[in-house]
Amino acid sequence: MHRFPLMLLIPLVAAAAPTPQSDPAEIDATSLLAGAREVDTAGRPLPGSVGAFDGIVDRNNQWEPPKRGPTQSAVIQLAEPFDLHRMVVVNSLNEKGYPGISTKKLRLEHGPGPEGPWKPVTEVELQKGSRPQAFPFEPVKGVRYLRVTLVENYGNAQYWSLAELSVFGHRSKPRDDVSFTGTWKTDYGPMKLEQKGGLVTGCYGDGSALVEGTADGPVFFGTYQEGDRDGAMALTLTAEGDLSGVWGPDITGKNRSQRWDGTRADKLDIVCASKKESLEDELKQSGRVVLRGILFDTGKDVIKPESLPVLESLAKAIKDTKATYVIEGHTDDRGGAAYNKTLSEKRAASVKKWLVEHGADAARLKTVGYGQTRPAMSNDSEAGRAANRRVEVSVQK
């Protein structure tokens, strides 16, 4: 029996970040897709994620709490320590219907735990309107908890309102040696994951609900499947080795607020059902596969070593067939359309080169680069951009 609704994964609904980022390593540390989550004073994740941190600038995804006191605060736990240096805010989108609801003053503080003690980061005055407002501040290192406080609005006596808030920075330390292999006690029963290179597979519940996707460092993005129904999920492995994530029918766009958290529990007894389709079967049945686990660094066409297991599976799938295959390269949106078109072509060519070097017939392999024109997820998060740096293979008709 399903304990939560499952719907078909919608390929893409636009959900733009508040402002473009020029630094490829820069991360919106407060994004739900980066593993951030609202917590109570005991550090427990709260089920209702604050709408201002979901990466979606939309009237239905705002932070609009009732005005029951002189201020309104939320504590956000980051997935790991970050060095932060700027904030971008989008004010209320409901000012026209509810005059004075927009936030006028906002305070940002950091602390070592969910109860503080809190130290100031910055306090700013916001203008009305939906245009993103950027506020650089003196860099703060090693931040794990942030407290965001709405100090004053523009006069509405009933509600506060803020559409979106992003705090940008870099990981305090690189995390290249993480692995999603293990078991966790999660919101939806026990979960077991196994990582081979960049490919992650696993299950949850009684073992019949399957999980598959790609890990890029501490970030996982993929799908879950219960019976004939599936959806999208994104998980981050926190500094403690726990899972912090979201799920929904469309985490790529306007439904990414449903939490999926887990605490590591190494002695859980769970056996995963076999995956229904191999990569070879998927190619035969649908004529197309997304090569989950093929990874590229931002701006490069060199295949990461952790991509090897998936490449070997692809080579096996096409070895004894007579079909012609099209290898498609895709990118995130950093660098511009022309640059990404060329980069995607080079990435597709890199995969072809590897396959030919390992026995594939070059005459049956064609390549095409789509650049940033066919994103699998929104580019407003690290998980989304990593998902878009991908390769797909289709059978030429």
C-alpha positions as a printed NumPy array, in Angstrom:
array([[  0.   ,   0.   ,   0.   ],
       [  1.312,   3.435,  -0.897],
       [  1.777,   5.777,   2.037],
       [  2.165,   8.812,  -0.196],
       [  0.894,   9.84 ,  -3.622],
       [  2.971,   8.901,  -6.636],
       [  2.596,  10.509, -10.031],
       [  4.429,  10.303, -13.328],
       [  7.624,  12.311, -13.576],
       [  7.106,  15.44 , -15.64 ],
       [ 10.183,  16.024, -17.813],
       [ 10.563,  19.769, -17.274],
       [  8.816,  22.809, -15.877],
       [ 10.904,  25.967, -15.846],
       [ 12.017,  27.173, -12.426],
       [ 14.741,  29.747, -12.827],
       [ 17.255,  30.61 , -10.116],
       [ 17.06 ,  34.17 ,  -8.802],
       [ 20.235,  35.16 , -10.618],
       [ 22.766,  33.506, -12.911],
       [ 26.039,  32.336, -11.407],
       [ 29.356,  32.841, -13.198],
       [ 31.455,  30.711, -10.836],
       [ 30.953,  27.002, -11.702],
       [ 31.885,  25.951,  -8.171],
       [ 29.456,  28.337,  -6.497],
       [ 26.477,  26.677,  -4.828],
       [ 23.2  ,  27.943,  -3.418],
       [ 23.807,  26.403,  -0.011],
       [ 20.234,  27.065,   1.184],
       [ 18.583,  25.203,  -1.702],
       [ 16.498,  22.121,  -0.889],
       [ 18.208,  20.43 ,  -3.839],
       [ 21.579,  21.045,  -2.144],
       [ 20.387,  19.204,   0.951],
       [ 19.356,  22.238,   2.998],
       [ 16.331,  21.808,   5.266],
       [ 14.36 ,  23.725,   7.832],
       [ 14.791,  22.283,  11.342],
       [ 13.349,  22.883,  14.802],
       [ 15.423,  23.868,  17.83 ],
       [ 16.314,  20.199,  18.419],
       [ 17.655,  19.861,  14.865],
       [ 14.765,  17.712,  13.621],
       [ 13.707,  18.286,   9.991],
       [ 10.352,  20.015,   9.686],
       [  7.976,  18.382,   7.197],
       [  6.813,  21.623,   5.61 ],
       [  9.75 ,  23.131,   3.721],
       [  9.902,  26.922,   3.666],
       [  8.809,  28.077,   0.22 ],
       [ 11.534,  30.715,   0.088],
       [ 14.215,  28.026,  -0.203],
       [ 12.81 ,  25.736,  -2.903],
       [ 14.413,  27.559,  -5.848],
       [ 11.008,  28.366,  -7.338],
       [  9.899,  31.952,  -7.935],
       [  6.151,  31.442,  -7.976],
       [  3.157,  32.82 ,  -6.08 ],
       [  2.272,  29.348,  -4.857],
       [  5.754,  28.651,  -3.497],
       [  6.406,  31.609,  -1.203],
       [  7.117,  31.958,   2.487],
       [  3.935,  33.533,   3.845],
       [  3.524,  32.844,   7.579],
       [  0.842,  34.584,   9.657],
       [  2.099,  37.663,  11.475],
       [  1.844,  36.464,  15.102],
       [  4.791,  38.288,  16.614],
       [  7.184,  41.177,  16.071],
       [  9.428,  39.03 ,  13.819],
       [  9.315,  35.688,  11.983],
       [ 12.306,  33.314,  11.806],
       [ 13.31 ,  30.029,  10.2  ],
       [ 16.393,  27.952,  10.989],
       [ 18.027,  26.298,   7.982],
       [ 20.487,  23.448,   8.376],
       [ 22.989,  23.203,   5.537],
       [ 24.085,  19.754,   4.396],
       [ 27.698,  20.484,   5.304],
       [ 29.891,  23.474,   6.199],
       [ 29.947,  26.243,   3.594],
       [ 31.952,  29.421,   3.137],
       [ 29.298,  31.986,   2.223],
       [ 29.65 ,  35.413,   0.627],
       [ 26.43 ,  36.676,  -1.011],
       [ 22.659,  36.566,  -0.773],
       [ 20.013,  37.012,  -3.468],
       [ 16.398,  37.771,  -2.525],
       [ 13.148,  37.977,  -4.464],
       [ 10.481,  39.875,  -2.52 ],
       [  6.805,  39.013,  -2.335],
       [  4.825,  38.4  ,  -5.52 ],
       [  1.541,  39.17 ,  -3.714],
       [  2.005,  42.845,  -2.957],
       [ -0.741,  43.903,  -5.381],
       [ -3.39 ,  41.733,  -3.739],
       [ -2.157,  42.236,  -0.163],
       [ -0.66 ,  45.727,   0.167],
       [  2.218,  45.932,   2.631],
       [  2.881,  42.175,   2.703],
       [  6.366,  42.525,   1.184],
       [  9.378,  42.169,   3.462],
       [ 11.135,  45.451,   4.206],
       [ 13.965,  44.343,   6.504],
       [ 15.607,  40.928,   6.603],
       [ 18.29 ,  39.607,   8.946],
       [ 20.68 ,  36.717,   8.301],
       [ 22.638,  35.062,  11.118],
       [ 24.765,  31.945,  11.529],
       [ 25.395,  29.595,  14.419],
       [ 26.981,  26.259,  15.407],
       [ 23.653,  24.537,  16.083],
       [ 19.879,  24.907,  15.681],
       [ 19.648,  26.916,  18.927],
       [ 22.57 ,  29.191,  18.142],
       [ 24.12 ,  31.218,  19.648],
       [ 23.591,  33.405,  16.622],
       [ 26.143,  35.748,  15.089],
       [ 25.251,  38.399,  12.504],
       [ 25.926,  37.835,   8.824],
       [ 24.015,  40.744,   7.323],
       [ 20.835,  42.8  ,   7.704],
       [ 19.343,  44.365,   4.601],
       [ 16.453,  46.541,   3.484],
       [ 14.487,  45.188,   0.544],
       [ 12.612,  46.999,  -2.175],
       [  9.169,  45.858,  -3.264],
       [  8.892,  43.923,  -6.495],
       [  9.877,  40.606,  -8.034],
       [ 13.258,  41.613,  -9.424],
       [ 16.122,  39.709,  -7.715],
       [ 18.032,  41.837,  -5.229],
       [ 21.682,  40.903,  -4.61 ],
       [ 23.517,  41.557,  -1.346],
       [ 27.199,  40.624,  -1.099],
       [ 28.495,  40.424,   2.458],
       [ 31.754,  39.882,   4.292],
       [ 32.642,  36.19 ,   3.773],
       [ 31.734,  33.838,   6.621],
       [ 33.501,  30.476,   6.794],
       [ 32.355,  27.077,   8.01 ],
       [ 28.634,  27.897,   8.212],
       [ 26.313,  24.976,   9.023],
       [ 23.189,  26.678,  10.426],
       [ 21.518,  29.89 ,   9.259],
       [ 18.705,  31.784,  10.891],
       [ 16.652,  33.927,   8.533],
       [ 14.475,  36.536,  10.228],
       [ 11.805,  38.737,   8.678],
       [ 12.259,  41.845,  10.815],
       [  9.743,  44.226,   9.242],
       [  7.249,  44.248,   6.387],
       [  5.683,  47.155,   4.53 ],
       [  2.711,  47.446,   6.876],
       [  0.422,  44.44 ,   6.352],
       [ -0.946,  43.5  ,   9.781],
       [ -1.731,  39.853,   8.972],
       [  1.078,  38.254,   6.979],
       [  4.748,  38.255,   6.125],
       [  5.796,  37.338,   2.586],
       [  9.03 ,  36.505,   0.769],
       [  9.217,  34.699,  -2.572],
       [ 12.765,  33.34 ,  -2.629],
       [ 16.083,  33.57 ,  -0.802],
       [ 19.411,  32.059,  -1.869],
       [ 22.723,  32.228,  -0.029],
       [ 25.733,  31.421,  -2.208],
       [ 29.168,  30.105,  -1.433],
       [ 31.513,  27.144,  -1.693],
       [ 31.985,  23.94 ,   0.239],
       [ 34.416,  24.548,   3.076],
       [ 36.192,  21.302,   2.157],
       [ 36.074,  19.184,  -1.026],
       [ 33.932,  16.045,  -0.817],
       [ 35.129,  13.769,  -3.568],
       [ 35.356,  10.524,  -1.568],
       [ 31.701,  10.145,  -0.545],
       [ 29.617,   7.059,  -1.358],
       [ 25.881,   6.429,  -1.212],
       [ 26.393,   2.733,  -0.538],
       [ 24.643,   1.865,   2.725],
       [ 21.321,   1.635,   4.541],
       [ 19.162,   4.284,   6.166],
       [ 16.014,   4.578,   8.242],
       [ 13.922,   7.038,   6.224],
       [ 10.528,   8.737,   6.2  ],
       [  9.236,   5.977,   3.901],
       [ 10.742,   2.907,   5.497],
       [ 14.233,   1.416,   5.308],
       [ 16.33 ,   2.331,   2.271],
       [ 19.273,   0.505,   0.756],
       [ 21.542,   2.087,  -1.865],
       [ 24.547,   0.795,  -3.771],
       [ 26.89 ,   3.047,  -5.714],
       [ 29.095,   1.806,  -8.544],
       [ 30.977,   4.674, -10.086],
       [ 28.412,   7.407, -10.685],
       [ 25.454,   5.005, -10.886],
       [ 23.294,   4.505,  -7.788],
       [ 20.666,   1.782,  -7.494],
       [ 18.658,   0.564,  -4.544],
       [ 15.267,   0.203,  -2.938],
       [ 13.135,   1.159,   0.051],
       [ 10.142,  -0.048,   2.019],
       [  9.77 ,  -3.812,   1.65 ],
       [ 12.414,  -3.867,  -1.086],
       [ 10.037,  -3.828,  -4.039],
       [ 10.143,  -0.033,  -4.498],
       [ 13.218,   0.704,  -6.614],
       [ 15.575,   3.675,  -6.809],
       [ 17.982,   4.541,  -9.634],
       [ 19.976,   7.612, -10.52 ],
       [ 23.301,   9.413, -10.663],
       [ 25.587,  10.537,  -7.868],
       [ 27.897,  13.479,  -8.465],
       [ 29.901,  13.999,  -5.298],
       [ 27.487,  14.244,  -2.342],
       [ 24.44 ,  14.889,  -4.544],
       [ 22.127,  12.185,  -5.913],
       [ 19.347,  12.756,  -8.443],
       [ 17.134,  10.091,  -9.915],
       [ 13.79 ,   8.319,  -9.81 ],
       [ 11.859,   6.036,  -7.518],
       [  9.401,   3.379,  -8.718],
       [  6.612,   1.604,  -6.867],
       [  4.874,  -0.877,  -9.124],
       [  3.939,   0.906, -12.339],
       [  4.183,   4.405, -10.87 ],
       [  7.268,   6.539, -10.453],
       [  8.507,  10.01 ,  -9.592],
       [ 11.618,  12.098,  -9.065],
       [ 13.908,  12.443,  -6.081],
       [ 17.053,  14.305,  -5.076],
       [ 19.11 ,  13.362,  -2.037],
       [ 22.216,  14.874,  -0.499],
       [ 24.593,  12.937,   1.74 ],
       [ 25.164,  15.225,   4.723],
       [ 28.437,  15.629,   6.568],
       [ 27.166,  13.08 ,   9.131],
       [ 26.325,  10.543,   6.43 ],
       [ 22.564,  11.051,   6.655],
       [ 20.175,  11.731,   3.768],
       [ 18.543,  15.107,   3.226],
       [ 16.296,  15.36 ,   0.208],
       [ 13.04 ,  16.024,  -1.549],
       [ 10.734,  14.067,  -3.808],
       [  7.686,  14.71 ,  -5.945],
       [  6.138,  14.282,  -9.351],
       [  8.205,  17.235, -10.563],
       [ 11.272,  18.23 ,  -8.538],
       [ 12.545,  19.586, -11.86 ],
       [ 10.052,  22.429, -11.65 ],
       [  7.172,  23.261,  -9.356],
       [  6.877,  20.338,  -6.972],
       [  9.957,  19.771,  -4.868],
       [  8.753,  20.565,  -1.336],
       [  8.008,  17.072,  -0.03 ],
       [ 10.78 ,  15.944,   2.304],
       [ 12.622,  12.653,   2.219],
       [ 15.098,  12.376,   5.079],
       [ 17.029,   9.418,   6.416],
       [ 19.359,   8.528,   9.272],
       [ 22.15 ,   6.054,   8.644],
       [ 21.408,   2.626,  10.143],
       [ 23.986,   0.051,   9.082],
       [ 22.19 ,  -3.038,  10.434],
       [ 18.884,  -2.705,   8.585],
       [ 17.698,  -5.91 ,   6.929],
       [ 16.371,  -5.079,   3.451],
       [ 16.695,  -7.03 ,   0.201],
       [ 16.043,  -5.219,  -3.086],
       [ 13.967,  -6.782,  -5.82 ],
       [ 15.738,  -7.234,  -9.136],
       [ 15.59 ,  -4.369, -11.567],
       [ 13.042,  -5.174, -14.271],
       [ 15.058,  -3.927, -17.221],
       [ 18.745,  -3.949, -18.069],
       [ 20.253,  -1.178, -20.162],
       [ 20.114,  -3.565, -23.128],
       [ 16.435,  -4.343, -22.55 ],
       [ 15.606,  -0.655, -22.181],
       [ 17.245,   0.117, -25.516],
       [ 15.314,  -2.679, -27.222],
       [ 11.948,  -1.745, -25.713],
       [ 11.989,   2.046, -25.771],
       [ 14.754,   2.798, -28.25 ],
       [ 16.394,   5.25 , -25.877],
       [ 18.339,   5.275, -22.613],
       [ 19.596,   8.014, -20.337],
       [ 23.074,   6.976, -19.276],
       [ 22.766,   7.533, -15.555],
       [ 26.225,   7.521, -14.058],
       [ 28.077,   9.167, -16.96 ],
       [ 29.696,  12.232, -15.41 ],
       [ 31.55 ,  15.265, -16.73 ],
       [ 33.041,  18.167, -14.863],
       [ 31.541,  21.557, -15.632],
       [ 33.007,  22.918, -18.865],
       [ 34.887,  19.737, -19.801],
       [ 34.41 ,  16.807, -22.171],
       [ 36.67 ,  14.407, -20.267],
       [ 34.681,  11.465, -18.897],
       [ 35.101,  10.979, -15.153],
       [ 36.586,   7.618, -14.091],
       [ 33.478,   6.766, -12.081],
       [ 31.573,   6.548, -15.384],
       [ 33.313,   3.28 , -16.284],
       [ 30.607,   0.812, -15.055],
       [ 27.916,   2.47 , -17.177],
       [ 30.138,   2.668, -20.25 ],
       [ 30.901,  -1.044, -19.921],
       [ 27.174,  -1.808, -19.719],
       [ 26.515,   0.279, -22.83 ],
       [ 29.308,  -1.429, -24.759],
       [ 27.805,  -4.812, -23.88 ],
       [ 24.289,  -3.682, -24.874],
       [ 25.268,  -2.606, -28.397],
       [ 27.999,  -5.174, -29.098],
       [ 26.026,  -7.865, -30.897],
       [ 23.339,  -5.76 , -32.558],
       [ 23.178,  -4.391, -36.092],
       [ 21.373,  -1.192, -35.213],
       [ 22.807,   2.3  , -35.618],
       [ 22.896,   4.398, -32.459],
       [ 22.848,   8.147, -31.917],
       [ 24.895,   9.388, -28.973],
       [ 23.444,  12.676, -27.697],
       [ 25.435,  15.166, -25.646],
       [ 23.682,  17.576, -23.254],
       [ 24.958,  20.348, -20.974],
       [ 23.842,  22.673, -18.221],
       [ 23.285,  26.359, -19.012],
       [ 26.585,  27.825, -17.838],
       [ 28.696,  29.372, -20.551],
       [ 26.111,  30.356, -23.138],
       [ 24.286,  28.596, -25.956],
       [ 27.076,  28.547, -28.564],
       [ 29.697,  27.352, -26.083],
       [ 27.437,  24.592, -24.758],
       [ 26.516,  23.413, -28.242],
       [ 30.188,  22.79 , -28.981],
       [ 30.794,  21.254, -25.559],
       [ 27.891,  18.819, -25.945],
       [ 29.213,  17.713, -29.325],
       [ 32.602,  17.028, -27.772],
       [ 31.029,  15.039, -24.934],
       [ 29.111,  12.843, -27.337],
       [ 32.321,  12.336, -29.326],
       [ 34.169,  11.341, -26.129],
       [ 31.651,   8.577, -25.461],
       [ 31.871,   7.364, -29.049],
       [ 35.667,   7.333, -28.862],
       [ 35.58 ,   5.21 , -25.689],
       [ 33.136,   2.735, -27.245],
       [ 35.175,   2.367, -30.432],
       [ 38.341,   1.833, -28.403],
       [ 36.528,  -1.007, -26.643],
       [ 35.291,  -2.849, -29.708],
       [ 32.222,  -0.961, -30.995],
       [ 31.743,  -0.416, -34.739],
       [ 32.372,   3.267, -35.426],
       [ 30.163,   3.141, -38.531],
       [ 27.123,   2.34 , -36.367],
       [ 27.686,   5.228, -33.971],
       [ 26.596,   8.772, -34.748],
       [ 26.878,  11.789, -32.475],
       [ 24.904,  14.985, -31.95 ],
       [ 25.179,  17.812, -29.452],
       [ 22.066,  19.552, -28.142],
       [ 23.856,  21.889, -25.766],
       [ 21.574,  23.408, -23.136],
       [ 18.392,  23.161, -25.217],
       [ 16.989,  19.949, -23.672],
       [ 17.477,  20.14 , -19.906],
       [ 16.389,  17.162, -17.805],
       [ 16.096,  19.354, -14.693],
       [ 16.068,  23.039, -13.978],
       [ 19.531,  24.61 , -13.841],
       [ 18.777,  26.343, -10.537],
       [ 20.721,  23.889,  -8.376],
       [ 23.852,  21.779,  -8.258],
       [ 21.753,  18.638,  -8.672],
       [ 19.925,  20.083, -11.677],
       [ 23.078,  21.192, -13.447],
       [ 24.743,  17.824, -12.825],
       [ 21.678,  16.039, -14.227],
       [ 21.875,  18.156, -17.364],
       [ 25.529,  17.297, -18.008],
       [ 24.487,  13.963, -19.44 ],
       [ 24.565,  11.604, -22.398],
       [ 21.575,   9.801, -23.924],
       [ 21.662,   7.049, -26.54 ],
       [ 18.88 ,   6.339, -29.024],
       [ 18.361,   3.833, -31.795],
       [ 18.35 ,   5.533, -35.183],
       [ 15.052,   4.932, -36.957]])
